[in-house]
Amino acid sequence: MAYFLFVNNATFSWRATLSQIVALSTTKAELMVALRVCFIQQLIQDGIINAKQCPTAAQIADIGTKALPRVPFESFTDQLLGDKHIGGK
């Protein structure tokens, strides 16, 4: 799992971790997902968070969860860190 928090389009905080939960059955796994979806829907409904649709090619969190080809890696790094990172343009 990975997430990035933004404030005024700047990365404020981030985290990437391995999942701590191993489901014993698909039913149990589906229940965990359903609970998370309900929780997030409630946060959106209460106005605590604002969720936006993000196309697959723009999933910045992929940089924290998988190996990426060079072009998406550099693009996501630029989006997260701007020109301040090593190798920035």
Wavefront OBJ file of the C-alpha trace (Angstrom):
o trace
v 0.000 0.000 0.000
v 1.225 3.488 -0.763
v -0.236 6.923 -0.339
v 0.805 10.509 -0.853
v -0.815 13.503 0.829
v -0.818 16.813 -0.996
v -1.376 20.333 0.313
v -1.713 23.023 -2.361
v -0.354 20.601 -5.001
v 2.829 19.939 -2.996
v 3.705 16.584 -1.448
v 3.134 16.923 2.276
v 3.590 13.348 3.432
v 3.926 9.857 1.977
v 4.144 6.244 3.036
v 4.645 2.878 1.351
v 4.278 -0.403 3.229
v 3.764 -4.087 2.659
v 0.308 -5.323 3.520
v 0.108 -6.648 7.075
v -3.062 -8.625 6.379
v -3.149 -12.032 4.732
v -6.685 -13.184 4.004
v -7.523 -16.799 4.690
v -10.284 -16.789 2.086
v -11.601 -14.603 -0.724
v -14.749 -13.944 1.312
v -12.654 -12.554 4.141
v -10.610 -10.448 1.686
v -13.788 -9.055 0.102
v -15.119 -8.121 3.542
v -11.896 -6.179 4.334
v -12.235 -4.280 1.054
v -15.945 -3.597 1.617
v -15.230 -2.171 5.070
v -12.560 0.151 3.694
v -14.847 1.316 0.888
v -17.633 2.107 3.364
v -15.205 3.977 5.616
v -13.845 6.067 2.725
v -17.357 6.758 1.402
v -18.304 8.085 4.844
v -15.241 10.370 4.933
v -16.195 11.754 1.509
v -19.827 12.209 2.525
v -18.757 14.044 5.715
v -16.527 16.347 3.658
v -13.368 15.210 5.472
v -11.612 14.121 2.291
v -12.031 14.916 -1.382
v -11.557 11.989 -3.755
v -10.790 12.524 -7.430
v -10.790 10.003 -10.257
v -7.262 9.266 -11.445
v -6.521 7.409 -14.693
v -4.183 4.413 -14.500
v -1.360 6.237 -16.296
v -1.450 8.982 -13.641
v -1.363 6.769 -10.521
v 1.518 8.503 -8.728
v 1.282 6.000 -5.855
v 2.637 3.353 -8.261
v 6.098 4.807 -7.579
v 5.811 3.424 -4.038
v 4.396 0.028 -4.916
v 6.102 -1.298 -8.051
v 9.051 -1.022 -10.377
v 8.243 1.450 -13.134
v 9.717 2.104 -16.560
v 11.996 5.152 -16.714
v 9.518 7.632 -18.239
v 6.690 7.148 -15.698
v 9.231 6.976 -12.853
v 10.786 10.321 -13.836
v 7.377 11.898 -14.433
v 6.047 10.815 -11.028
v 9.278 11.880 -9.297
v 9.006 15.322 -10.889
v 5.364 15.590 -9.800
v 6.179 14.579 -6.226
v 9.413 16.465 -5.697
v 9.614 19.066 -8.440
v 13.041 20.314 -9.472
v 14.494 19.908 -5.980
v 15.370 16.203 -6.284
v 18.711 14.829 -7.442
v 18.586 14.535 -11.197
v 15.878 17.184 -11.467
v 15.832 19.061 -14.728
l 1 2 3 4 5 6 7 8 9 10 11 12 13 14 15 16 17 18 19 20 21 22 23 24 25 26 27 28 29 30 31 32 33 34 35 36 37 38 39 40 41 42 43 44 45 46 47 48 49 50 51 52 53 54 55 56 57 58 59 60 61 62 63 64 65 66 67 68 69 70 71 72 73 74 75 76 77 78 79 80 81 82 83 84 85 86 87 88 89
